[in-house]
Amino acid sequence: MAKKRTHIYVSGRVQGVFYRQSTLKVAADLEVTGWVKNLPDGRVEAVLEGDDDAVDTMIEWCKKGPTTANVRSLEKYEEEYKGEFEKFRVKYD
């Protein structure tokens, strides 16, 4: 199966609503690797790597997020697959 890497930015009420922790669980279930973090401007940023279908499913989930979130928009940018991650994690930098 083909692999891909997508960089996303999620806007809306996505901080303080367990968005990152929920993303971590969904990524583990889908075997998607990469990371997710909060941005100072209130958005959430993530890099997703894995099988095409798994990454696409993950992006669709990110468009909604957990029930406590209210996602307004999702920007996505396809990047070259690097296979640089062993797992999915929350970044705090």
DSSP file (Angstrom, degrees, kcal/mol; ACC not computed):
  #  RESIDUE AA STRUCTURE BP1 BP2  ACC     N-H-->O    O-->H-N    N-H-->O    O-->H-N    TCO  KAPPA ALPHA  PHI   PSI    X-CA   Y-CA   Z-CA
    1    1 A M              0   0    0      0, 0.0     2,-0.1     0, 0.0     0, 0.0   0.000 360.0 360.0 360.0 142.9    0.0    0.0    0.0
    2    2 A A        -     0   0    0     49,-0.1    50,-2.4     1,-0.1     2,-0.3  -0.368 360.0-142.2 -70.8 148.2    1.2    3.5   -0.8
    3    3 A K  E     -A   51   0A   0     48,-0.2     2,-0.3    49,-0.1    48,-0.2  -0.777  19.5-178.9-109.2 154.5    2.3    5.8    2.0
    4    4 A K  E     -A   50   0A   0     46,-2.7    46,-1.9    -2,-0.3     2,-0.4  -0.974  19.9-144.0-149.5 166.3    1.8    9.5    2.4
    5    5 A R  E     -AB  49  79A   0     74,-0.8    74,-2.7    -2,-0.3     2,-0.4  -1.000  17.3-176.5-133.1 129.7    2.5   12.5    4.6
    6    6 A T  E     -AB  48  78A   0     42,-2.4    42,-2.8    -2,-0.4     2,-0.5  -0.994  14.2-153.1-131.3 135.0    0.1   15.3    5.2
    7    7 A H  E     -AB  47  77A   0     70,-2.8    70,-2.4    -2,-0.4     2,-0.3  -0.919  24.5-173.3-105.2 126.0    0.6   18.5    7.3
    8    8 A I  E     -AB  46  76A   0     38,-3.2    38,-2.3    -2,-0.5     2,-0.4  -0.894  22.7-161.3-126.9 154.2   -2.6   20.0    8.7
    9    9 A Y  E     -AB  45  75A   0     66,-2.1    66,-2.7    -2,-0.3     2,-0.5  -0.995  15.3-160.0-129.4 124.1   -3.7   23.1   10.6
   10   10 A V  E     -AB  44  74A   0     34,-3.3    34,-2.1    -2,-0.4     2,-0.3  -0.915   7.0-167.3-112.3 127.6   -7.1   22.9   12.4
   11   11 A S  E     + B   0  73A   0     62,-2.8    61,-2.7    -2,-0.5    62,-1.3  -0.803  43.1  54.3-113.3 154.3   -9.0   26.0   13.3
   12   12 A G  E    S- B   0  71A   0     -2,-0.3     2,-1.5    59,-0.3    59,-0.2  -0.909 108.3 -19.3 128.2-154.9  -12.0   26.5   15.6
   13   13 A R  E    S+ B   0  70A   0     57,-2.4    57,-1.7    -2,-0.3    30,-0.1  -0.687  86.9 130.0 -87.9  86.9  -12.5   25.6   19.2
   14   14 A V        +     0   0    0     -2,-1.5     2,-0.4    28,-0.5     5,-0.3   0.320  44.9  78.4-126.1   3.8   -9.8   22.9   19.2
   15   15 A Q  S    S+     0   0    0     -3,-0.2    29,-0.0     1,-0.2    28,-0.0  -0.942  97.1  18.0-115.5 142.1   -7.8   23.8   22.3
   16   16 A G  S    S+     0   0    0     -2,-0.4    -1,-0.2     1,-0.0    -3,-0.0   0.658 102.6  91.9  77.4  16.1   -8.9   22.9   25.9
   17   17 A V  S    S-     0   0    0     -3,-0.2    51,-0.3    49,-0.0    52,-0.1   0.077 106.4-100.4-128.4  22.0  -11.3   20.3   24.5
   18   18 A F  S  > S+     0   0    0     50,-0.1     4,-2.2     3,-0.1     5,-0.2   0.758  75.9 142.1  64.0  27.3   -9.0   17.1   24.5
   19   19 A Y  H  > S+     0   0    0     -5,-0.3     4,-2.5     2,-0.2     5,-0.2   0.946  70.0  44.6 -63.0 -48.8   -8.4   17.5   20.8
   20   20 A R  H  > S+     0   0    0     -6,-0.2     4,-2.3     1,-0.2    -1,-0.2   0.930 114.9  47.2 -64.6 -45.0   -4.7   16.4   21.0
   21   21 A Q  H  > S+     0   0    0      1,-0.2     4,-1.7     2,-0.2    -1,-0.2   0.893 113.7  48.4 -64.3 -38.7   -5.4   13.5   23.3
   22   22 A S  H  X S+     0   0    0     -4,-2.2     4,-2.4     2,-0.2    -1,-0.2   0.895 110.0  52.2 -66.4 -39.4   -8.3   12.3   21.1
   23   23 A T  H  X S+     0   0    0     -4,-2.5     4,-2.7     1,-0.2    -2,-0.2   0.898 106.1  55.1 -61.6 -40.9   -6.1   12.7   18.0
   24   24 A L  H  X S+     0   0    0     -4,-2.3     4,-2.0     1,-0.2    -1,-0.2   0.912 109.6  46.1 -58.3 -45.2   -3.4   10.5   19.7
   25   25 A K  H  X S+     0   0    0     -4,-1.7     4,-2.3     2,-0.2    -2,-0.2   0.922 113.3  47.9 -66.6 -44.8   -5.9    7.7   20.3
   26   26 A V  H  X S+     0   0    0     -4,-2.4     4,-2.0     1,-0.2    -2,-0.2   0.911 110.9  52.1 -63.6 -41.7   -7.4    7.8   16.8
   27   27 A A  H  X>S+     0   0    0     -4,-2.7     5,-2.6     1,-0.2     4,-0.8   0.913 109.5  49.4 -60.3 -42.8   -3.8    7.8   15.3
   28   28 A A  H ><5S+     0   0    0     -4,-2.0     3,-0.7     1,-0.2    -1,-0.2   0.923 110.3  50.5 -62.6 -43.8   -2.9    4.8   17.3
   29   29 A D  H 3<5S+     0   0    0     -4,-2.3    -1,-0.2     1,-0.2    -2,-0.2   0.861 117.0  40.4 -61.0 -35.8   -6.1    2.9   16.2
   30   30 A L  H 3<5S-     0   0    0     -4,-2.0    -1,-0.2    -5,-0.2    -2,-0.2   0.470 109.5-121.5 -92.5  -3.2   -5.3    3.8   12.5
   31   31 A E  T <<5 +     0   0    0     -4,-0.8     2,-0.4    -3,-0.7    20,-0.3   0.869  59.1 153.4  60.9  38.5   -1.5    3.1   12.9
   32   32 A V      < -     0   0    0     -5,-2.6    -1,-0.2    -6,-0.2     2,-0.2  -0.816  28.4-155.3 -95.2 137.8   -0.8    6.6   11.7
   33   33 A T  E     +C   49   0A   0     16,-2.8    16,-2.8    -2,-0.4     2,-0.4  -0.664  43.5  71.9-109.1 167.8    2.5    8.1   12.9
   34   34 A G  E     -Cd  48  88A   0     53,-1.9    55,-1.6    -2,-0.2     2,-0.3  -0.978  69.2 -77.6 133.6-145.4    3.6   11.8   13.4
   35   35 A W  E     -Cd  47  89A   0     12,-1.7    12,-2.1    -2,-0.4     2,-0.3  -0.977  19.6-152.9-155.3 164.8    2.7   14.4   16.0
   36   36 A V  E     +Cd  46  90A   0     53,-1.6    55,-2.8    -2,-0.3     2,-0.3  -0.992  20.2 168.3-140.7 143.7    0.1   17.0   17.0
   37   37 A K  E     -C   45   0A   0      8,-2.7     8,-2.9    -2,-0.3     2,-0.2  -0.994  34.1-108.1-153.4 157.5    0.5   20.3   19.0
   38   38 A N  E     -C   44   0A   0     53,-0.5     6,-0.2    -2,-0.3   -23,-0.0  -0.590  30.9-144.3 -80.1 147.4   -1.3   23.5   20.0
   39   39 A L    >   -     0   0    0      4,-2.8     3,-2.0    -2,-0.2    -1,-0.0  -0.841  22.3-116.7-109.4 152.2   -0.3   26.7   18.3
   40   40 A P  T 3  S+     0   0    0      0, 0.0    -1,-0.1     0, 0.0    -2,-0.0   0.760 112.5  62.3 -58.0 -25.4   -0.2   30.1   20.1
   41   41 A D  T 3  S-     0   0    0      1,-0.1     3,-0.1     2,-0.1    -3,-0.0   0.374 123.3 -99.6 -85.7   7.0   -2.9   31.4   17.8
   42   42 A G  S <  S+     0   0    0     -3,-2.0   -28,-0.5     1,-0.3     2,-0.1   0.344  86.6 116.8  96.0  -7.3   -5.4   28.9   19.0
   43   43 A R        -     0   0    0    -32,-0.1    -4,-2.8   -30,-0.1     2,-0.4  -0.393  60.2-128.2 -85.9 170.0   -5.1   26.4   16.1
   44   44 A V  E     -AC  10  38A   0    -34,-2.1   -34,-3.3    -6,-0.2     2,-0.4  -0.970  20.1-160.0-115.8 136.5   -3.8   22.8   16.3
   45   45 A E  E     +AC   9  37A   0     -8,-2.9    -8,-2.7    -2,-0.4     2,-0.3  -0.911  14.3 172.6-115.1 143.2   -1.0   21.7   13.9
   46   46 A A  E     -AC   8  36A   0    -38,-2.3   -38,-3.2    -2,-0.4     2,-0.4  -0.997  25.6-150.8-149.2 150.7   -0.3   18.0   13.1
   47   47 A V  E     -AC   7  35A   0    -12,-2.1   -12,-1.7    -2,-0.3     2,-0.4  -0.995  21.7-166.8-118.7 127.3    1.9   15.9   10.7
   48   48 A L  E     +AC   6  34A   0    -42,-2.8   -42,-2.4    -2,-0.4     2,-0.4  -0.953   8.7 177.3-119.6 129.4    0.4   12.6    9.7
   49   49 A E  E     +AC   5  33A   0    -16,-2.8   -16,-2.8    -2,-0.4     2,-0.3  -0.985  30.8  78.9-130.1 144.1    2.2    9.7    8.1
   50   50 A G  E    S-A    4   0A   0    -46,-1.9   -46,-2.7    -2,-0.4   -18,-0.1  -0.981  78.0 -12.1 159.2-164.6    1.0    6.3    7.1
   51   51 A D  E  >  -A    3   0A   0     -2,-0.3     4,-2.7   -20,-0.3     5,-0.3  -0.346  66.9-114.4 -61.9 144.1   -1.0    4.3    4.6
   52   52 A D  H  > S+     0   0    0    -50,-2.4     4,-2.5     1,-0.2     5,-0.2   0.903 115.2  45.7 -44.9 -54.1   -2.9    6.5    2.2
   53   53 A D  H  > S+     0   0    0      1,-0.2     4,-2.4     2,-0.2    -1,-0.2   0.881 112.3  50.8 -63.8 -39.3   -6.3    5.3    3.4
   54   54 A A  H  > S+     0   0    0      2,-0.2     4,-2.3     1,-0.2    -1,-0.2   0.914 112.0  46.7 -65.8 -42.8   -5.4    5.6    7.1
   55   55 A V  H  X S+     0   0    0     -4,-2.7     4,-2.4     2,-0.2    -2,-0.2   0.910 112.5  50.4 -65.6 -41.6   -4.1    9.2    6.7
   56   56 A D  H  X S+     0   0    0     -4,-2.5     4,-2.1    -5,-0.3    -2,-0.2   0.911 111.4  48.4 -62.0 -42.2   -7.3   10.1    4.7
   57   57 A T  H  X S+     0   0    0     -4,-2.4     4,-2.1     1,-0.2    -2,-0.2   0.900 110.7  51.7 -63.2 -41.1   -9.5    8.6    7.4
   58   58 A M  H  X S+     0   0    0     -4,-2.3     4,-2.5     2,-0.2    -2,-0.2   0.905 108.4  50.8 -62.5 -42.8   -7.5   10.5   10.1
   59   59 A I  H  X S+     0   0    0     -4,-2.4     4,-1.4     2,-0.2    -1,-0.2   0.909 108.5  51.9 -62.9 -42.2   -7.9   13.8    8.2
   60   60 A E  H  < S+     0   0    0     -4,-2.1     4,-0.5     1,-0.2     3,-0.3   0.907 111.0  47.9 -61.2 -40.7  -11.7   13.2    8.0
   61   61 A W  H >X S+     0   0    0     -4,-2.1     4,-3.8     1,-0.2     3,-1.7   0.919 107.7  55.5 -64.1 -42.4  -11.7   12.6   11.7
   62   62 A C  H 3< S+     0   0    0     -4,-2.5    -1,-0.2     1,-0.3    -2,-0.2   0.764  96.2  65.8 -62.8 -25.4   -9.7   15.8   12.3
   63   63 A K  T 3< S+     0   0    0     -4,-1.4    -1,-0.3    -3,-0.3    -2,-0.2   0.729 119.8  22.3 -68.3 -20.4  -12.3   17.8   10.4
   64   64 A K  T <4 S-     0   0    0     -3,-1.7     7,-0.5    -4,-0.5    -2,-0.2   0.745  91.8-176.0-110.0 -44.9  -14.7   17.0   13.2
   65   65 A G     <  -     0   0    0     -4,-3.8    -2,-0.1    -5,-0.1   -46,-0.1  -0.208  48.6 -23.3  72.2-169.5  -12.5   16.2   16.2
   66   66 A P  S >  S-     0   0    0      0, 0.0     3,-1.9     0, 0.0   -47,-0.1  -0.240  73.8-100.5 -68.7 165.3  -13.8   15.0   19.5
   67   67 A T  T 3  S+     0   0    0      1,-0.3    -2,-0.0     3,-0.1   -50,-0.0   0.751 122.2  59.7 -60.9 -23.8  -17.4   15.9   20.4
   68   68 A T  T 3  S+     0   0    0    -51,-0.3    -1,-0.3   -54,-0.0     2,-0.1   0.626  93.8  84.2 -79.5 -13.3  -16.2   18.7   22.7
   69   69 A A    <   -     0   0    0     -3,-1.9     2,-0.3   -52,-0.1   -55,-0.2  -0.439  60.9-156.3 -88.2 162.0  -14.5   20.5   19.7
   70   70 A N  E     -B   13   0A   0    -57,-1.7   -57,-2.4    -2,-0.1     2,-0.4  -0.766  16.7-161.8-136.5  89.7  -16.0   22.8   17.1
   71   71 A V  E     +B   12   0A   0     -7,-0.5   -59,-0.3    -2,-0.3     3,-0.1  -0.594  14.7 178.2 -79.2 125.5  -13.8   22.7   14.0
   72   72 A R  E     -     0   0A   0    -61,-2.7     2,-0.3    -2,-0.4   -60,-0.2   0.844  65.3  -9.6 -90.6 -42.9  -14.3   25.6   11.7
   73   73 A S  E     -B   11   0A   0    -62,-1.3   -62,-2.8     2,-0.0     2,-0.4  -0.992  50.1-150.9-155.9 159.8  -11.7   24.7    9.0
   74   74 A L  E     -B   10   0A   0     -2,-0.3     2,-0.4   -64,-0.2   -64,-0.2  -0.976   9.8-161.9-137.1 120.9   -8.8   22.4    8.2
   75   75 A E  E     -B    9   0A   0    -66,-2.7   -66,-2.1    -2,-0.4     2,-0.4  -0.843  14.6-169.3 -97.5 138.3   -5.9   23.3    5.9
   76   76 A K  E     -B    8   0A   0     -2,-0.4     2,-0.4   -68,-0.2   -68,-0.2  -0.989  12.5-171.0-134.2 144.1   -3.9   20.4    4.5
   77   77 A Y  E     -B    7   0A   0    -70,-2.4   -70,-2.8    -2,-0.4     2,-0.3  -0.986  20.3-136.4-133.1 119.5   -0.6   20.3    2.7
   78   78 A E  E     -B    6   0A   0     -2,-0.4     2,-0.3   -72,-0.2   -72,-0.2  -0.583  29.6-178.0 -74.8 135.8    0.7   17.1    1.1
   79   79 A E  E     -B    5   0A   0    -74,-2.7   -74,-0.8    -2,-0.3     2,-0.3  -0.803  37.1 -78.1-127.7 170.0    4.4   16.5    1.7
   80   80 A E        -     0   0    0     -2,-0.3     2,-0.2   -76,-0.1   -76,-0.1  -0.543  52.3-112.6 -71.0 129.9    7.0   14.0    0.7
   81   81 A Y        +     0   0    0     -2,-0.3    -1,-0.1   -78,-0.2   -76,-0.1  -0.438  41.1 170.8 -63.7 130.9    6.6   10.8    2.8
   82   82 A K        -     0   0    0     -2,-0.2    -1,-0.2   -78,-0.1   -33,-0.0   0.634  31.4-142.0-116.5 -23.1    9.7   10.4    5.0
   83   83 A G        +     0   0    0      1,-0.1    -2,-0.1   -79,-0.1   -78,-0.0   0.845  53.1 140.6  62.5  33.7    8.9    7.5    7.4
   84   84 A E        +     0   0    0    -51,-0.1     2,-0.4     2,-0.0    -1,-0.1   0.548  43.0  79.1 -88.7  -6.9   10.7    9.4   10.1
   85   85 A F        -     0   0    0      1,-0.1     3,-0.1   -52,-0.0   -52,-0.1  -0.825  50.6-168.1-108.4 140.6    8.3    8.6   13.0
   86   86 A E  S    S-     0   0    0     -2,-0.4     2,-0.3     1,-0.2    -1,-0.1   0.734  78.8  -9.8 -89.1 -26.9    8.0    5.4   15.1
   87   87 A K  S    S-     0   0    0    -53,-0.1   -53,-1.9     2,-0.0     2,-0.4  -0.866  79.4 -86.2-153.6-176.4    4.7    6.4   16.6
   88   88 A F  E     +d   34   0A   0    -55,-0.3     2,-0.3    -2,-0.3   -53,-0.2  -0.866  49.2 171.9-103.2 139.2    2.3    9.3   17.1
   89   89 A R  E     -d   35   0A   0    -55,-1.6   -53,-1.6    -2,-0.4     2,-0.5  -0.950  36.1-112.0-144.1 162.8    2.9   11.8   19.9
   90   90 A V  E     -d   36   0A   0     -2,-0.3     2,-0.4   -55,-0.2   -53,-0.2  -0.852  32.7-148.2 -93.3 128.4    1.7   15.1   21.4
   91   91 A K        -     0   0    0    -55,-2.8   -53,-0.5    -2,-0.5   -56,-0.0  -0.785  14.4-172.1 -97.6 142.8    4.4   17.8   21.1
   92   92 A Y              0   0    0     -2,-0.4    -1,-0.1   -55,-0.1   -55,-0.1   0.010 360.0 360.0-121.2  27.0    4.6   20.5   23.8
   93   93 A D              0   0    0    -55,-0.0    -1,-0.1     0, 0.0   -56,-0.1   0.457 360.0 360.0 -97.2 360.0    7.1   22.9   22.2
